[in-house]
Amino acid sequence: MLNLWSNRKAVDCDGSTRRDFLKAGVLGASGLALADLLRARAQATANGQPTRNTSVVWLWLGGGPTHVETFDPKMTAPMEFRSTVGAIQTNVTGLEIGGVFPKMARVADKMAFVRSFAHTNSGHGGGTHWVMTGYNYPPADNGQGQVKPGFGSILARHRGANNPHSGLPTYVRMNGILGDGPSWLGSAYAPFDTAGNARNNMNLQVPLERLGDRRTLLRSFDSLSREVDRSGLMQGLDAFETQAFELLQSRARETFDVTREDPRTLDMYGRGNLARQLLMARRLCESGVGFVTLNYGGWDMHGQIANSMRSRAPELDRAVSAFVQDINQRGLDDDILLVITGEFGRTPRVNGSAGRDHWAPLSTLALAGGGLRMGQAVGESNARAEVPRTTPIRPLDLMATVFHVLGIPQGLHYNDPSGRPIPMNDGGRPIRELVG
């Protein structure tokens, strides 16, 4: 049985958890069976426009990661502003990152660290909605749901909801983030949710009657295949139920099974949940998935930030550095873009509890691959890491950069439920230093 999805509930200071955001998820709430989902997506795929075979892995650091202790340590600033975990020199001359990321420092020539990413909403919900969709929506801070389509759903609408060759979904969610759904684009463009019914189907935890029979699924795919051959069950299924069954029996089964990886690759990534999810993300992208979201929460560090960073950072450091090396060694660094971000940064001055509070005027952002220009720091913060010193890079600029990698037209419009044409990116521009 696959067991790659975390049940960890990282609680933010407002009492919400990342799992709370799943309540608005289409698959999690609708009870769609896999065959039902494929029916919805068949029409969606027919309306899609296949484009570049590139992918994005979106790694969300839920809670608001500190920009100072991660990628902008500011060791020349006064004591109360500089990184509480020090800094480490990377393999790029003159480029330092937080001292708890030694493995990332060794692959920094294959990464880019944006030091001027900023917006103005310092609330968990509003900040998340802004970064995840490119648009500010302050009511999200009070629990209101998503009102703009997220990146992955836009890609699913543009390319089609399933890859026409592998049959795998264009968009896969490993755990929920506010703003990662389709909003008014419609449920056909929702992510294949590994924390919802999609996961249950892939885990073989649902009755076989979901595929047209009352018999329970047997212990393994192989024994199930033999039983189906004897029973003639397939003759009783309609085309979409057959497709759902074949998806379970097909390459998708292998793609989701990271134990098929070389043991040396498994060791390189590590055995933590984030490591396995990033490894699965790479496998999914290789098989035609266009957008994968992951949430590694726990970054809402209002107190004792140095201790919290030393606890939270090592798994991130190892898994990300392994992913960066892996896509490079496989020649996938032009085809897969890794984006690492969160809803906002943390206050530049350490507070009275030796922590940092919410701070949207400057945020953390790192990228790797995607055929972009790596081995650099992009933009610059001021002397105390309070605000961008150079031209701020906004969420819509990040969206435009992602669109550039995925081959989505920058002027793409879709009609909302009232029939009005709505731009998916209204004014953002690809980050010049990355795209050239």
Secondary structure as UniProt FT lines:
FT   TURN            13..14
FT   HELIX           18..24
FT   HELIX           26..30
FT   HELIX           34..47
FT   STRAND          55..60
FT   TURN            62..63
FT   HELIX           67..70
FT   TURN            75..76
FT   TURN            79..81
FT   TURN            84..85
FT   STRAND          87..89
FT   TURN            93..94
FT   STRAND          96..98
FT   TURN            99..100
FT   HELIX           102..105
FT   TURN            106..107
FT   HELIX           108..110
FT   STRAND          111..117
FT   HELIX           124..133
FT   HELIX           138..142
FT   HELIX           151..159
FT   TURN            164..166
FT   STRAND          171..173
FT   TURN            178..179
FT   HELIX           183..185
FT   HELIX           187..189
FT   STRAND          192..193
FT   TURN            194..195
FT   HELIX           197..202
FT   TURN            203..204
FT   HELIX           208..211
FT   HELIX           221..231
FT   HELIX           233..236
FT   HELIX           239..249
FT   HELIX           251..255
FT   HELIX           258..260
FT   HELIX           263..269
FT   HELIX           273..286
FT   TURN            287..288
FT   STRAND          291..295
FT   HELIX           305..329
FT   TURN            330..331
FT   TURN            333..335
FT   STRAND          336..341
FT   STRAND          345..346
FT   TURN            352..353
FT   STRAND          358..359
FT   TURN            360..361
FT   STRAND          363..369
FT   TURN            370..371
FT   STRAND          376..378
FT   TURN            383..384
FT   HELIX           395..406
FT   TURN            410..411
FT   STRAND          413..415
FT   TURN            417..418
FT   STRAND          421..423
FT   HELIX           432..435
//
